[in-house]
């Protein structure tokens, strides 16, 4: 699954640690999600969606659809 | 911040797990060497030492559950994969090792400590590899 997390984070001038703080996860987890090595659960995806005030599909894209 | 709670909780649970693991290992050493070296085969002391060891072991398991629950979902997945690999290697390796003993291919008796070491090292290696894989 691809995502725009890194871009959205950069637009808001947040570090990985800042985002990890806001999501209550480790910085390594934010890094792994950004690199596409780890797909977040639905609750975490909703949390990210709420944080950026965007729908989930505007942040995460199924690679088969891309 | 929410994550300060996450980090604080994880650090606290890691310390609790370390303390209970140390207590369990120390009580294991006491129950193993105590009967010969400290209380000269006094049975009640031996029973108390074994019960203490089992109680510390139970506390260690509960601390481990709390530790895993305080992790985030990716760390939990790394732990789950490492535990699955360690369990598989333990069962397969342990049974093969037992077969080597029962068929007298190895000269000595199969020792449970070798199995514990195998599981421990496999779990450690799988955890490190998991951390690297998701980096």
N, CA and C atoms of all chains as a GROMACS GRO file, in nm:
protein
  603
    1UNK      N    1   0.084  -0.120   0.000
    1UNK     CA    2   0.000   0.000   0.000
    1UNK      C    3   0.088   0.126   0.000
    2UNK      N    4   0.058   0.218  -0.091
    2UNK     CA    5   0.135   0.344  -0.096
    2UNK      C    6   0.066   0.449  -0.009
    3UNK      N    7   0.144   0.546   0.035
    3UNK     CA    8   0.083   0.653   0.114
    3UNK      C    9   0.156   0.785   0.095
    4UNK      N   10   0.088   0.894   0.134
    4UNK     CA   11   0.145   1.029   0.118
    4UNK      C   12   0.187   1.086   0.253
    5UNK      N   13   0.214   0.997   0.345
    5UNK     CA   14   0.242   1.041   0.482
    5UNK      C   15   0.363   1.135   0.489
    6UNK      N   16   0.467   1.099   0.417
    6UNK     CA   17   0.590   1.179   0.422
    6UNK      C   18   0.566   1.321   0.369
    7UNK      N   19   0.491   1.328   0.259
    7UNK     CA   20   0.460   1.457   0.197
    7UNK      C   21   0.373   1.541   0.290
    8UNK      N   22   0.269   1.478   0.344
    8UNK     CA   23   0.178   1.550   0.434
    8UNK      C   24   0.250   1.597   0.560
    9UNK      N   25   0.338   1.514   0.608
    9UNK     CA   26   0.416   1.551   0.728
    9UNK      C   27   0.507   1.669   0.696
   10UNK      N   28   0.573   1.662   0.579
   10UNK     CA   29   0.664   1.771   0.540
   10UNK      C   30   0.588   1.901   0.519
   11UNK      N   31   0.467   1.892   0.461
   11UNK     CA   32   0.386   2.012   0.438
   11UNK      C   33   0.352   2.083   0.569
   12UNK      N   34   0.337   2.003   0.672
   12UNK     CA   35   0.302   2.060   0.804
   12UNK      C   36   0.425   2.083   0.892
   13UNK      N   37   0.542   2.061   0.831
   13UNK     CA   38   0.669   2.085   0.900
   13UNK      C   39   0.680   2.003   1.030
   14UNK      N   40   0.639   1.877   1.020
   14UNK     CA   41   0.646   1.788   1.136
   14UNK      C   42   0.762   1.691   1.118
   15UNK      N   43   0.828   1.658   1.225
   15UNK     CA   44   0.930   1.553   1.219
   15UNK      C   45   0.861   1.418   1.239
   16UNK      N   46   0.935   1.311   1.211
   16UNK     CA   47   0.879   1.176   1.238
   16UNK      C   48   0.845   1.161   1.386
   17UNK      N   49   0.931   1.220   1.470
   17UNK     CA   50   0.908   1.210   1.615
   17UNK      C   51   0.781   1.284   1.654
   18UNK      N   52   0.757   1.402   1.591
   18UNK     CA   53   0.634   1.479   1.619
   18UNK      C   54   0.511   1.396   1.583
   19UNK      N   55   0.518   1.335   1.464
   19UNK     CA   56   0.403   1.256   1.418
   19UNK      C   57   0.383   1.134   1.509
   20UNK      N   58   0.495   1.071   1.545
   20UNK     CA   59   0.487   0.956   1.637
   20UNK      C   60   0.424   0.998   1.769
   21UNK      N   61   0.461   1.117   1.817
   21UNK     CA   62   0.401   1.172   1.939
   21UNK      C   63   0.251   1.182   1.927
   22UNK      N   64   0.208   1.239   1.816
   22UNK     CA   65   0.065   1.263   1.796
   22UNK      C   66  -0.014   1.134   1.779
   23UNK      N   67   0.052   1.032   1.726
   23UNK     CA   68  -0.019   0.905   1.699
   23UNK      C   69  -0.001   0.802   1.810
   24UNK      N   70   0.085   0.834   1.907
   24UNK     CA   71   0.117   0.741   2.017
   24UNK      C   72   0.174   0.609   1.965
   25UNK      N   73   0.269   0.622   1.873
   25UNK     CA   74   0.344   0.506   1.825
   25UNK      C   75   0.493   0.542   1.829
   26UNK      N   76   0.577   0.444   1.799
   26UNK     CA   77   0.721   0.473   1.799
   26UNK      C   78   0.760   0.543   1.668
   27UNK      N   79   0.872   0.615   1.671
   27UNK     CA   80   0.920   0.683   1.551
   27UNK      C   81   0.952   0.580   1.442
   28UNK      N   82   1.001   0.463   1.483
   28UNK     CA   83   1.032   0.356   1.387
   28UNK      C   84   0.907   0.313   1.309
   29UNK      N   85   0.794   0.314   1.379
   29UNK     CA   86   0.668   0.274   1.313
   29UNK      C   87   0.628   0.378   1.208
   30UNK      N   88   0.642   0.506   1.242
   30UNK     CA   89   0.612   0.613   1.145
   30UNK      C   90   0.703   0.597   1.023
   31UNK      N   91   0.830   0.573   1.049
   31UNK     CA   92   0.928   0.555   0.940
   31UNK      C   93   0.891   0.436   0.851
   32UNK      N   94   0.853   0.325   0.914
   32UNK     CA   95   0.817   0.205   0.837
   32UNK      C   96   0.690   0.228   0.754
   33UNK      N   97   0.594   0.303   0.809
   33UNK     CA   98   0.471   0.332   0.733
   33UNK      C   99   0.506   0.421   0.613
   34UNK      N  100   0.586   0.524   0.638
   34UNK     CA  101   0.625   0.615   0.529
   34UNK      C  102   0.696   0.541   0.416
   35UNK      N  103   0.780   0.447   0.452
   35UNK     CA  104   0.855   0.373   0.351
   35UNK      C  105   0.773   0.260   0.287
   36UNK      N  106   0.650   0.240   0.335
   36UNK     CA  107   0.565   0.136   0.280
   36UNK      C  108   0.604  -0.004   0.326
   37UNK      N  109   0.685  -0.010   0.432
   37UNK     CA  110   0.726  -0.142   0.482
   37UNK      C  111   0.624  -0.199   0.579
   38UNK      N  112   0.540  -0.111   0.633
   38UNK     CA  113   0.439  -0.157   0.728
   38UNK      C  114   0.307  -0.085   0.698
   39UNK      N  115   0.202  -0.163   0.683
   39UNK     CA  116   0.069  -0.105   0.661
   39UNK      C  117  -0.002  -0.090   0.794
   40UNK      N  118  -0.048   0.032   0.826
   40UNK     CA  119  -0.113   0.050   0.957
   40UNK      C  120  -0.248  -0.020   0.963
   41UNK      N  121  -0.292  -0.047   1.085
   41UNK     CA  122  -0.426  -0.105   1.104
   41UNK      C  123  -0.530   0.002   1.069
   42UNK      N  124  -0.654  -0.039   1.057
   42UNK     CA  125  -0.762   0.057   1.026
   42UNK      C  126  -0.775   0.164   1.136
   43UNK      N  127  -0.771   0.126   1.265
   43UNK     CA  128  -0.780   0.233   1.368
   43UNK      C  129  -0.666   0.335   1.358
   44UNK      N  130  -0.544   0.287   1.329
   44UNK     CA  131  -0.432   0.382   1.316
   44UNK      C  132  -0.447   0.467   1.190
   45UNK      N  133  -0.495   0.405   1.082
   45UNK     CA  134  -0.519   0.481   0.959
   45UNK      C  135  -0.623   0.590   0.982
   46UNK      N  136  -0.728   0.558   1.059
   46UNK     CA  137  -0.830   0.660   1.092
   46UNK      C  138  -0.770   0.772   1.178
   47UNK      N  139  -0.681   0.734   1.266
   47UNK     CA  140  -0.616   0.833   1.353
   47UNK      C  141  -0.532   0.930   1.268
   48UNK      N  142  -0.461   0.872   1.170
   48UNK     CA  143  -0.379   0.954   1.079
   48UNK      C  144  -0.471   1.046   0.996
   49UNK      N  145  -0.580   0.987   0.952
   49UNK     CA  146  -0.676   1.062   0.872
   49UNK      C  147  -0.732   1.182   0.951
   50UNK      N  148  -0.766   1.158   1.077
   50UNK     CA  149  -0.819   1.266   1.163
   50UNK      C  150  -0.713   1.374   1.186
   51UNK      N  151  -0.589   1.327   1.207
   51UNK     CA  152  -0.479   1.420   1.236
   51UNK      C  153  -0.456   1.516   1.119
   52UNK      N  154  -0.459   1.463   0.997
   52UNK     CA  155  -0.435   1.546   0.878
   52UNK      C  156  -0.565   1.605   0.822
   53UNK      N  157  -0.676   1.568   0.884
   53UNK     CA  158  -0.806   1.619   0.840
   53UNK      C  159  -0.832   1.588   0.693
   54UNK      N  160  -0.799   1.465   0.656
   54UNK     CA  161  -0.818   1.418   0.519
   54UNK      C  162  -0.884   1.281   0.522
   55UNK      N  163  -0.959   1.247   0.416
   55UNK     CA  164  -1.013   1.110   0.412
   55UNK      C  165  -0.899   1.008   0.395
   56UNK      N  166  -0.922   0.887   0.442
   56UNK     CA  167  -0.818   0.783   0.438
   56UNK      C  168  -0.767   0.762   0.296
   57UNK      N  169  -0.859   0.762   0.199
   57UNK     CA  170  -0.817   0.735   0.060
   57UNK      C  171  -0.732   0.848   0.002
   58UNK      N  172  -0.732   0.964   0.068
   58UNK     CA  173  -0.644   1.073   0.022
   58UNK      C  174  -0.503   1.056   0.076
   59UNK      N  175  -0.488   0.965   0.171
   59UNK     CA  176  -0.355   0.941   0.231
   59UNK      C  177  -0.298   0.807   0.186
   60UNK      N  178  -0.383   0.705   0.186
   60UNK     CA  179  -0.339   0.570   0.148
   60UNK      C  180  -0.401   0.527   0.016
   61UNK      N  181  -0.318   0.468  -0.069
   61UNK     CA  182  -0.371   0.417  -0.197
   61UNK      C  183  -0.330   0.271  -0.213
   62UNK      N  184  -0.429   0.191  -0.254
   62UNK     CA  185  -0.401   0.051  -0.285
   62UNK      C  186  -0.310   0.047  -0.407
   63UNK      N  187  -0.200  -0.025  -0.400
   63UNK     CA  188  -0.103  -0.026  -0.511
   63UNK      C  189  -0.161  -0.085  -0.638
   64UNK      N  190  -0.262  -0.173  -0.622
   64UNK     CA  191  -0.323  -0.232  -0.744
   64UNK      C  192  -0.403  -0.127  -0.820
   65UNK      N  193  -0.450  -0.026  -0.746
   65UNK     CA  194  -0.529   0.079  -0.812
   65UNK      C  195  -0.440   0.188  -0.869
   66UNK      N  196  -0.318   0.204  -0.812
   66UNK     CA  197  -0.228   0.314  -0.853
   66UNK      C  198  -0.173   0.287  -0.993
   67UNK      N  199   0.178   1.514   2.599
   67UNK     CA  200   0.156   1.451   2.468
   67UNK      C  201   0.122   1.304   2.487
   68UNK      N  202   0.047   1.251   2.390
   68UNK     CA  203   0.002   1.112   2.396
   68UNK      C  204   0.121   1.015   2.396
   69UNK      N  205   0.223   1.053   2.314
   69UNK     CA  206   0.335   0.961   2.298
   69UNK      C  207   0.427   0.958   2.419
   70UNK      N  208   0.426   1.068   2.497
   70UNK     CA  209   0.505   1.064   2.621
   70UNK      C  210   0.449   0.956   2.711
   71UNK      N  211   0.314   0.942   2.710
   71UNK     CA  212   0.252   0.834   2.785
   71UNK      C  213   0.294   0.700   2.727
   72UNK      N  214   0.295   0.692   2.592
   72UNK     CA  215   0.333   0.567   2.526
   72UNK      C  216   0.476   0.529   2.564
   73UNK      N  217   0.568   0.626   2.551
   73UNK     CA  218   0.709   0.597   2.582
   73UNK      C  219   0.731   0.568   2.729
   74UNK      N  220   0.664   0.647   2.815
   74UNK     CA  221   0.678   0.626   2.960
   74UNK      C  222   0.626   0.489   3.000
   75UNK      N  223   0.508   0.454   2.946
   75UNK     CA  224   0.447   0.325   2.978
   75UNK      C  225   0.535   0.210   2.930
   76UNK      N  226   0.587   0.225   2.807
   76UNK     CA  227   0.671   0.118   2.750
   76UNK      C  228   0.799   0.102   2.832
   77UNK      N  229   0.859   0.217   2.870
   77UNK     CA  230   0.982   0.212   2.949
   77UNK      C  231   0.955   0.146   3.085
   78UNK      N  232   0.842   0.184   3.148
   78UNK     CA  233   0.808   0.128   3.279
   78UNK      C  234   0.786  -0.024   3.267
   79UNK      N  235   0.713  -0.065   3.164
   79UNK     CA  236   0.685  -0.208   3.148
   79UNK      C  237   0.811  -0.287   3.110
   80UNK      N  238   0.902  -0.223   3.036
   80UNK     CA  239   1.029  -0.289   3.003
   80UNK      C  240   1.110  -0.314   3.131
   81UNK      N  241   1.113  -0.213   3.217
   81UNK     CA  242   1.186  -0.227   3.344
   81UNK      C  243   1.122  -0.336   3.432
   82UNK      N  244   0.988  -0.337   3.436
   82UNK     CA  245   0.919  -0.438   3.517
   82UNK      C  246   0.950  -0.578   3.465
   83UNK      N  247   0.951  -0.591   3.332
   83UNK     CA  248   0.984  -0.722   3.274
   83UNK      C  249   1.128  -0.762   3.308
   84UNK      N  250   1.219  -0.664   3.299
   84UNK     CA  251   1.360  -0.693   3.331
   84UNK      C  252   1.375  -0.737   3.477
   85UNK      N  253   1.305  -0.668   3.566
   85UNK     CA  254   1.315  -0.700   3.710
   85UNK      C  255   1.260  -0.841   3.738
   86UNK      N  256   1.142  -0.872   3.682
   86UNK     CA  257   1.083  -1.005   3.706
   86UNK      C  258   1.164  -1.115   3.639
   87UNK      N  259   1.223  -1.084   3.523
   87UNK     CA  260   1.308  -1.185   3.457
   87UNK      C  261   1.432  -1.212   3.543
   88UNK      N  262   1.491  -1.104   3.595
   88UNK     CA  263   1.608  -1.121   3.682
   88UNK      C  264   1.570  -1.202   3.807
   89UNK      N  265   1.454  -1.170   3.866
   89UNK     CA  266   1.409  -1.243   3.986
   89UNK      C  267   1.388  -1.391   3.954
   90UNK      N  268   1.331  -1.419   3.838
   90UNK     CA  269   1.306  -1.559   3.798
   90UNK      C  270   1.438  -1.633   3.778
   91UNK      N  271   1.533  -1.569   3.708
   91UNK     CA  272   1.662  -1.634   3.682
   91UNK      C  273   1.737  -1.657   3.815
   92UNK      N  274   1.734  -1.556   3.903
   92UNK     CA  275   1.802  -1.568   4.033
   92UNK      C  276   1.739  -1.680   4.116
   93UNK      N  277   1.604  -1.687   4.115
   93UNK     CA  278   1.536  -1.793   4.193
   93UNK      C  279   1.562  -1.931   4.132
   94UNK      N  280   1.579  -1.935   3.998
   94UNK     CA  281   1.614  -2.061   3.932
   94UNK      C  282   1.752  -2.108   3.978
   95UNK      N  283   1.846  -2.013   3.986
   95UNK     CA  284   1.981  -2.046   4.033
   95UNK      C  285   1.976  -2.094   4.178
   96UNK      N  286   1.892  -2.027   4.258
   96UNK     CA  287   1.879  -2.064   4.400
   96UNK      C  288   1.821  -2.206   4.412
   97UNK      N  289   1.715  -2.233   4.335
   97UNK     CA  290   1.652  -2.366   4.342
   97UNK      C  291   1.744  -2.476   4.286
   98UNK      N  292   1.832  -2.439   4.194
   98UNK     CA  293   1.923  -2.537   4.134
   98UNK      C  294   2.042  -2.568   4.225
   99UNK      N  295   2.105  -2.460   4.274
   99UNK     CA  296   2.229  -2.480   4.350
   99UNK      C  297   2.210  -2.480   4.502
  100UNK      N  298   2.096  -2.423   4.548
  100UNK     CA  299   2.069  -2.414   4.691
  100UNK      C  300   2.072  -2.548   4.764
  101UNK      N  301   2.003  -2.651   4.713
  101UNK     CA  302   1.998  -2.779   4.786
  101UNK      C  303   2.137  -2.836   4.819
  102UNK      N  304   2.233  -2.821   4.729
  102UNK     CA  305   2.368  -2.874   4.755
  102UNK      C  306   2.459  -2.776   4.827
  103UNK      N  307   2.449  -2.649   4.788
  103UNK     CA  308   2.549  -2.553   4.835
  103UNK      C  309   2.507  -2.470   4.956
  104UNK      N  310   2.374  -2.455   4.980
  104UNK     CA  311   2.332  -2.365   5.088
  104UNK      C  312   2.261  -2.440   5.202
  105UNK      N  313   2.156  -2.517   5.170
  105UNK     CA  314   2.078  -2.577   5.280
  105UNK      C  315   2.090  -2.730   5.287
  106UNK      N  316   2.193  -2.785   5.230
  106UNK     CA  317   2.228  -2.928   5.243
  106UNK      C  318   2.106  -3.023   5.233
  107UNK      N  319   2.041  -3.019   5.119
  107UNK     CA  320   1.932  -3.112   5.085
  107UNK      C  321   1.811  -3.105   5.180
  108UNK      N  322   1.794  -2.994   5.252
  108UNK     CA  323   1.677  -2.979   5.340
  108UNK      C  324   1.552  -2.962   5.252
  109UNK      N  325   1.462  -3.063   5.252
  109UNK     CA  326   1.352  -3.069   5.156
  109UNK      C  327   1.257  -2.948   5.163
  110UNK      N  328   1.211  -2.906   5.283
  110UNK     CA  329   1.119  -2.789   5.286
  110UNK      C  330   1.179  -2.666   5.218
  111UNK      N  331   1.308  -2.641   5.240
  111UNK     CA  332   1.374  -2.526   5.175
  111UNK      C  333   1.371  -2.542   5.022
  112UNK      N  334   1.394  -2.664   4.977
  112UNK     CA  335   1.394  -2.690   4.833
  112UNK      C  336   1.257  -2.665   4.773
  113UNK      N  337   1.153  -2.713   4.845
  113UNK     CA  338   1.016  -2.692   4.795
  113UNK      C  339   0.983  -2.542   4.789
  114UNK      N  340   1.020  -2.471   4.895
  114UNK     CA  341   0.995  -2.325   4.897
  114UNK      C  342   1.067  -2.258   4.779
  115UNK      N  343   1.191  -2.300   4.753
  115UNK     CA  344   1.268  -2.239   4.644
  115UNK      C  345   1.202  -2.266   4.509
  116UNK      N  346   1.149  -2.388   4.492
  116UNK     CA  347   1.085  -2.423   4.364
  116UNK      C  348   0.952  -2.346   4.348
  117UNK      N  349   0.875  -2.337   4.457
  117UNK     CA  350   0.747  -2.262   4.452
  117UNK      C  351   0.775  -2.115   4.422
  118UNK      N  352   0.879  -2.061   4.487
  118UNK     CA  353   0.918  -1.921   4.464
  118UNK      C  354   0.956  -1.900   4.318
  119UNK      N  355   1.031  -1.994   4.264
  119UNK     CA  356   1.072  -1.987   4.123
  119UNK      C  357   0.951  -1.988   4.031
  120UNK      N  358   0.854  -2.075   4.059
  120UNK     CA  359   0.733  -2.082   3.976
  120UNK      C  360   0.652  -1.953   3.988
  121UNK      N  361   0.645  -1.897   4.111
  121UNK     CA  362   0.570  -1.772   4.132
  121UNK      C  363   0.636  -1.656   4.056
  122UNK      N  364   0.768  -1.648   4.064
  122UNK     CA  365   0.840  -1.542   3.990
  122UNK      C  366   0.822  -1.563   3.839
  123UNK      N  367   0.819  -1.688   3.798
  123UNK     CA  368   0.797  -1.718   3.656
  123UNK      C  369   0.661  -1.669   3.610
  124UNK      N  370   0.557  -1.692   3.694
  124UNK     CA  371   0.422  -1.645   3.660
  124UNK      C  372   0.420  -1.493   3.652
  125UNK      N  373   0.488  -1.428   3.747
  125UNK     CA  374   0.494  -1.280   3.746
  125UNK      C  375   0.566  -1.231   3.621
  126UNK      N  376   0.670  -1.304   3.579
  126UNK     CA  377   0.744  -1.266   3.459
  126UNK      C  378   0.654  -1.277   3.335
  127UNK      N  379   0.573  -1.383   3.330
  127UNK     CA  380   0.482  -1.400   3.215
  127UNK      C  381   0.382  -1.284   3.210
  128UNK      N  382   0.326  -1.248   3.326
  128UNK     CA  383   0.231  -1.136   3.331
  128UNK      C  384   0.298  -1.005   3.290
  129UNK      N  385   0.423  -0.987   3.336
  129UNK     CA  386   0.498  -0.866   3.299
  129UNK      C  387   0.523  -0.863   3.149
  130UNK      N  388   0.548  -0.982   3.091
  130UNK     CA  389   0.571  -0.990   2.946
  130UNK      C  390   0.444  -0.954   2.869
  131UNK      N  391   0.329  -1.001   2.920
  131UNK     CA  392   0.201  -0.966   2.855
  131UNK      C  393   0.180  -0.814   2.859
  132UNK      N  394   0.204  -0.754   2.977
  132UNK     CA  395   0.188  -0.608   2.989
  132UNK      C  396   0.283  -0.535   2.895
  133UNK      N  397   0.408  -0.587   2.887
  133UNK     CA  398   0.511  -0.527   2.801
  133UNK      C  399   0.465  -0.528   2.654
  134UNK      N  400   0.414  -0.642   2.610
  134UNK     CA  401   0.371  -0.653   2.469
  134UNK      C  402   0.248  -0.566   2.444
  135UNK      N  403   0.156  -0.560   2.541
  135UNK     CA  404   0.037  -0.477   2.524
  135UNK      C  405   0.071  -0.329   2.516
  136UNK      N  406   0.183  -0.289   2.577
  136UNK     CA  407   0.218  -0.146   2.576
  136UNK      C  408   0.292  -0.106   2.448
  137UNK      N  409   0.323  -0.204   2.363
  137UNK     CA  410   0.392  -0.172   2.237
  137UNK      C  411   0.292  -0.121   2.134
  138UNK      N  412   0.345  -0.054   2.030
  138UNK     CA  413   0.256  -0.017   1.921
  138UNK      C  414   0.240  -0.137   1.827
  139UNK      N  415   0.152  -0.123   1.727
  139UNK     CA  416   0.114  -0.240   1.648
  139UNK      C  417   0.229  -0.300   1.566
  140UNK      N  418   0.323  -0.217   1.521
  140UNK     CA  419   0.433  -0.272   1.442
  140UNK      C  420   0.531  -0.352   1.532
  141UNK      N  421   0.559  -0.294   1.650
  141UNK     CA  422   0.648  -0.363   1.743
  141UNK      C  423   0.585  -0.496   1.786
  142UNK      N  424   0.454  -0.493   1.805
  142UNK     CA  425   0.382  -0.616   1.843
  142UNK      C  426   0.393  -0.721   1.732
  143UNK      N  427   0.385  -0.675   1.607
  143UNK     CA  428   0.396  -0.771   1.496
  143UNK      C  429   0.536  -0.832   1.493
  144UNK      N  430   0.638  -0.750   1.517
  144UNK     CA  431   0.776  -0.802   1.519
  144UNK      C  432   0.789  -0.909   1.628
  145UNK      N  433   0.731  -0.879   1.746
  145UNK     CA  434   0.736  -0.975   1.857
  145UNK      C  435   0.661  -1.103   1.822
  146UNK      N  436   0.544  -1.087   1.761
  146UNK     CA  437   0.462  -1.204   1.725
  146UNK      C  438   0.538  -1.294   1.627
  147UNK      N  439   0.598  -1.232   1.525
  147UNK     CA  440   0.674  -1.310   1.427
  147UNK      C  441   0.793  -1.380   1.493
  148UNK      N  442   0.863  -1.307   1.581
  148UNK     CA  443   0.979  -1.365   1.649
  148UNK      C  444   0.938  -1.482   1.739
  149UNK      N  445   0.824  -1.464   1.809
  149UNK     CA  446   0.777  -1.572   1.897
  149UNK      C  447   0.734  -1.694   1.816
  150UNK      N  448   0.669  -1.669   1.702
  150UNK     CA  449   0.626  -1.779   1.614
  150UNK      C  450   0.746  -1.858   1.563
  151UNK      N  451   0.848  -1.786   1.519
  151UNK     CA  452   0.969  -1.852   1.469
  151UNK      C  453   1.037  -1.930   1.582
  152UNK      N  454   1.047  -1.866   1.699
  152UNK     CA  455   1.113  -1.931   1.814
  152UNK      C  456   1.036  -2.057   1.856
  153UNK      N  457   0.902  -2.048   1.856
  153UNK     CA  458   0.821  -2.165   1.891
  153UNK      C  459   0.842  -2.278   1.790
  154UNK      N  460   0.838  -2.243   1.661
  154UNK     CA  461   0.856  -2.344   1.556
  154UNK      C  462   0.992  -2.410   1.565
  155UNK      N  463   1.096  -2.329   1.576
  155UNK     CA  464   1.232  -2.384   1.586
  155UNK      C  465   1.245  -2.468   1.714
  156UNK      N  466   1.181  -2.420   1.822
  156UNK     CA  467   1.187  -2.493   1.949
  156UNK      C  468   1.123  -2.630   1.938
  157UNK      N  469   1.003  -2.636   1.878
  157UNK     CA  470   0.932  -2.765   1.866
  157UNK      C  471   1.008  -2.859   1.772
  158UNK      N  472   1.040  -2.809   1.652
  158UNK     CA  473   1.108  -2.895   1.554
  158UNK      C  474   1.248  -2.935   1.604
  159UNK      N  475   1.324  -2.834   1.649
  159UNK     CA  476   1.461  -2.861   1.700
  159UNK      C  477   1.458  -2.952   1.822
  160UNK      N  478   1.361  -2.925   1.912
  160UNK     CA  479   1.352  -3.004   2.035
  160UNK      C  480   1.320  -3.150   2.007
  161UNK      N  481   1.225  -3.173   1.914
  161UNK     CA  482   1.188  -3.311   1.882
  161UNK      C  483   1.301  -3.384   1.808
  162UNK      N  484   1.370  -3.312   1.719
  162UNK     CA  485   1.485  -3.373   1.650
  162UNK      C  486   1.593  -3.410   1.751
  163UNK      N  487   1.617  -3.318   1.843
  163UNK     CA  488   1.717  -3.341   1.947
  163UNK      C  489   1.678  -3.462   2.033
  164UNK      N  490   1.547  -3.471   2.066
  164UNK     CA  491   1.498  -3.584   2.144
  164UNK      C  492   1.516  -3.715   2.067
  165UNK      N  493   1.491  -3.712   1.936
  165UNK     CA  494   1.510  -3.831   1.852
  165UNK      C  495   1.656  -3.875   1.851
  166UNK      N  496   1.746  -3.776   1.846
  166UNK     CA  497   1.889  -3.808   1.849
  166UNK      C  498   1.925  -3.882   1.978
  167UNK      N  499   1.856  -3.842   2.085
  167UNK     CA  500   1.881  -3.906   2.215
  167UNK      C  501   1.821  -4.047   2.220
  168UNK      N  502   1.691  -4.057   2.181
  168UNK     CA  503   1.624  -4.188   2.192
  168UNK      C  504   1.684  -4.293   2.098
  169UNK      N  505   1.740  -4.248   1.986
  169UNK     CA  506   1.802  -4.344   1.891
  169UNK      C  507   1.950  -4.365   1.921
  170UNK      N  508   1.996  -4.302   2.031
  170UNK     CA  509   2.136  -4.314   2.077
  170UNK      C  510   2.238  -4.266   1.974
  171UNK      N  511   2.197  -4.171   1.891
  171UNK     CA  512   2.294  -4.112   1.798
  171UNK      C  513   2.388  -4.018   1.873
  172UNK      N  514   2.333  -3.949   1.975
  172UNK     CA  515   2.421  -3.870   2.063
  172UNK      C  516   2.447  -3.952   2.189
  173UNK      N  517   2.566  -3.936   2.242
  173UNK     CA  518   2.606  -4.022   2.354
  173UNK      C  519   2.536  -3.985   2.486
  174UNK      N  520   2.523  -3.855   2.514
  174UNK     CA  521   2.464  -3.814   2.642
  174UNK      C  522   2.313  -3.802   2.634
  175UNK      N  523   2.250  -3.765   2.748
  175UNK     CA  524   2.106  -3.742   2.751
  175UNK      C  525   2.074  -3.605   2.692
  176UNK      N  526   1.955  -3.593   2.630
  176UNK     CA  527   1.909  -3.463   2.580
  176UNK      C  528   1.877  -3.374   2.700
  177UNK      N  529   1.938  -3.257   2.704
  177UNK     CA  530   1.918  -3.166   2.816
  177UNK      C  531   1.821  -3.055   2.777
  178UNK      N  532   1.725  -3.025   2.868
  178UNK     CA  533   1.625  -2.921   2.841
  178UNK      C  534   1.694  -2.784   2.824
  179UNK      N  535   1.809  -2.767   2.891
  179UNK     CA  536   1.877  -2.637   2.884
  179UNK      C  537   1.919  -2.603   2.740
  180UNK      N  538   1.954  -2.704   2.662
  180UNK     CA  539   1.992  -2.679   2.522
  180UNK      C  540   1.872  -2.625   2.444
  181UNK      N  541   1.755  -2.680   2.474
  181UNK     CA  542   1.633  -2.636   2.406
  181UNK      C  543   1.600  -2.491   2.444
  182UNK      N  544   1.616  -2.459   2.573
  182UNK     CA  545   1.590  -2.323   2.620
  182UNK      C  546   1.686  -2.225   2.552
  183UNK      N  547   1.812  -2.264   2.542
  183UNK     CA  548   1.912  -2.178   2.475
  183UNK      C  549   1.875  -2.160   2.328
  184UNK      N  550   1.835  -2.269   2.262
  184UNK     CA  551   1.796  -2.262   2.120
  184UNK      C  552   1.678  -2.167   2.100
  185UNK      N  553   1.576  -2.181   2.186
  185UNK     CA  554   1.459  -2.094   2.174
  185UNK      C  555   1.498  -1.948   2.201
  186UNK      N  556   1.578  -1.926   2.304
  186UNK     CA  557   1.620  -1.791   2.341
  186UNK      C  558   1.698  -1.723   2.229
  187UNK      N  559   1.795  -1.796   2.173
  187UNK     CA  560   1.878  -1.738   2.067
  187UNK      C  561   1.796  -1.714   1.939
  188UNK      N  562   1.705  -1.807   1.910
  188UNK     CA  563   1.620  -1.791   1.791
  188UNK      C  564   1.531  -1.668   1.806
  189UNK      N  565   1.472  -1.654   1.925
  189UNK     CA  566   1.384  -1.539   1.952
  189UNK      C  567   1.462  -1.408   1.940
  190UNK      N  568   1.582  -1.407   1.997
  190UNK     CA  569   1.667  -1.286   1.991
  190UNK      C  570   1.701  -1.251   1.847
  191UNK      N  571   1.747  -1.351   1.771
  191UNK     CA  572   1.785  -1.327   1.631
  191UNK      C  573   1.665  -1.282   1.549
  192UNK      N  574   1.549  -1.346   1.571
  192UNK     CA  575   1.428  -1.310   1.494
  192UNK      C  576   1.382  -1.169   1.528
  193UNK      N  577   1.397  -1.128   1.654
  193UNK     CA  578   1.359  -0.992   1.693
  193UNK      C  579   1.450  -0.890   1.625
  194UNK      N  580   1.580  -0.916   1.627
  194UNK     CA  581   1.676  -0.823   1.564
  194UNK      C  582   1.650  -0.814   1.414
  195UNK      N  583   1.630  -0.930   1.350
  195UNK     CA  584   1.604  -0.932   1.204
  195UNK      C  585   1.473  -0.856   1.174
  196UNK      N  586   1.372  -0.876   1.259
  196UNK     CA  587   1.244  -0.805   1.242
  196UNK      C  588   1.262  -0.655   1.251
  197UNK      N  589   1.341  -0.609   1.349
  197UNK     CA  590   1.366  -0.465   1.365
  197UNK      C  591   1.436  -0.410   1.242
  198UNK      N  592   1.532  -0.487   1.188
  198UNK     CA  593   1.606  -0.441   1.070
  198UNK      C  594   1.514  -0.439   0.947
  199UNK      N  595   1.430  -0.542   0.937
  199UNK     CA  596   1.342  -0.554   0.820
  199UNK      C  597   1.244  -0.437   0.808
  200UNK      N  598   1.195  -0.388   0.922
  200UNK     CA  599   1.098  -0.278   0.917
  200UNK      C  600   1.164  -0.141   0.929
  201UNK      N  601   1.297  -0.137   0.927
  201UNK     CA  602   1.368  -0.009   0.943
  201UNK      C  603   1.352   0.079   0.819
   0.00000   0.00000   0.00000
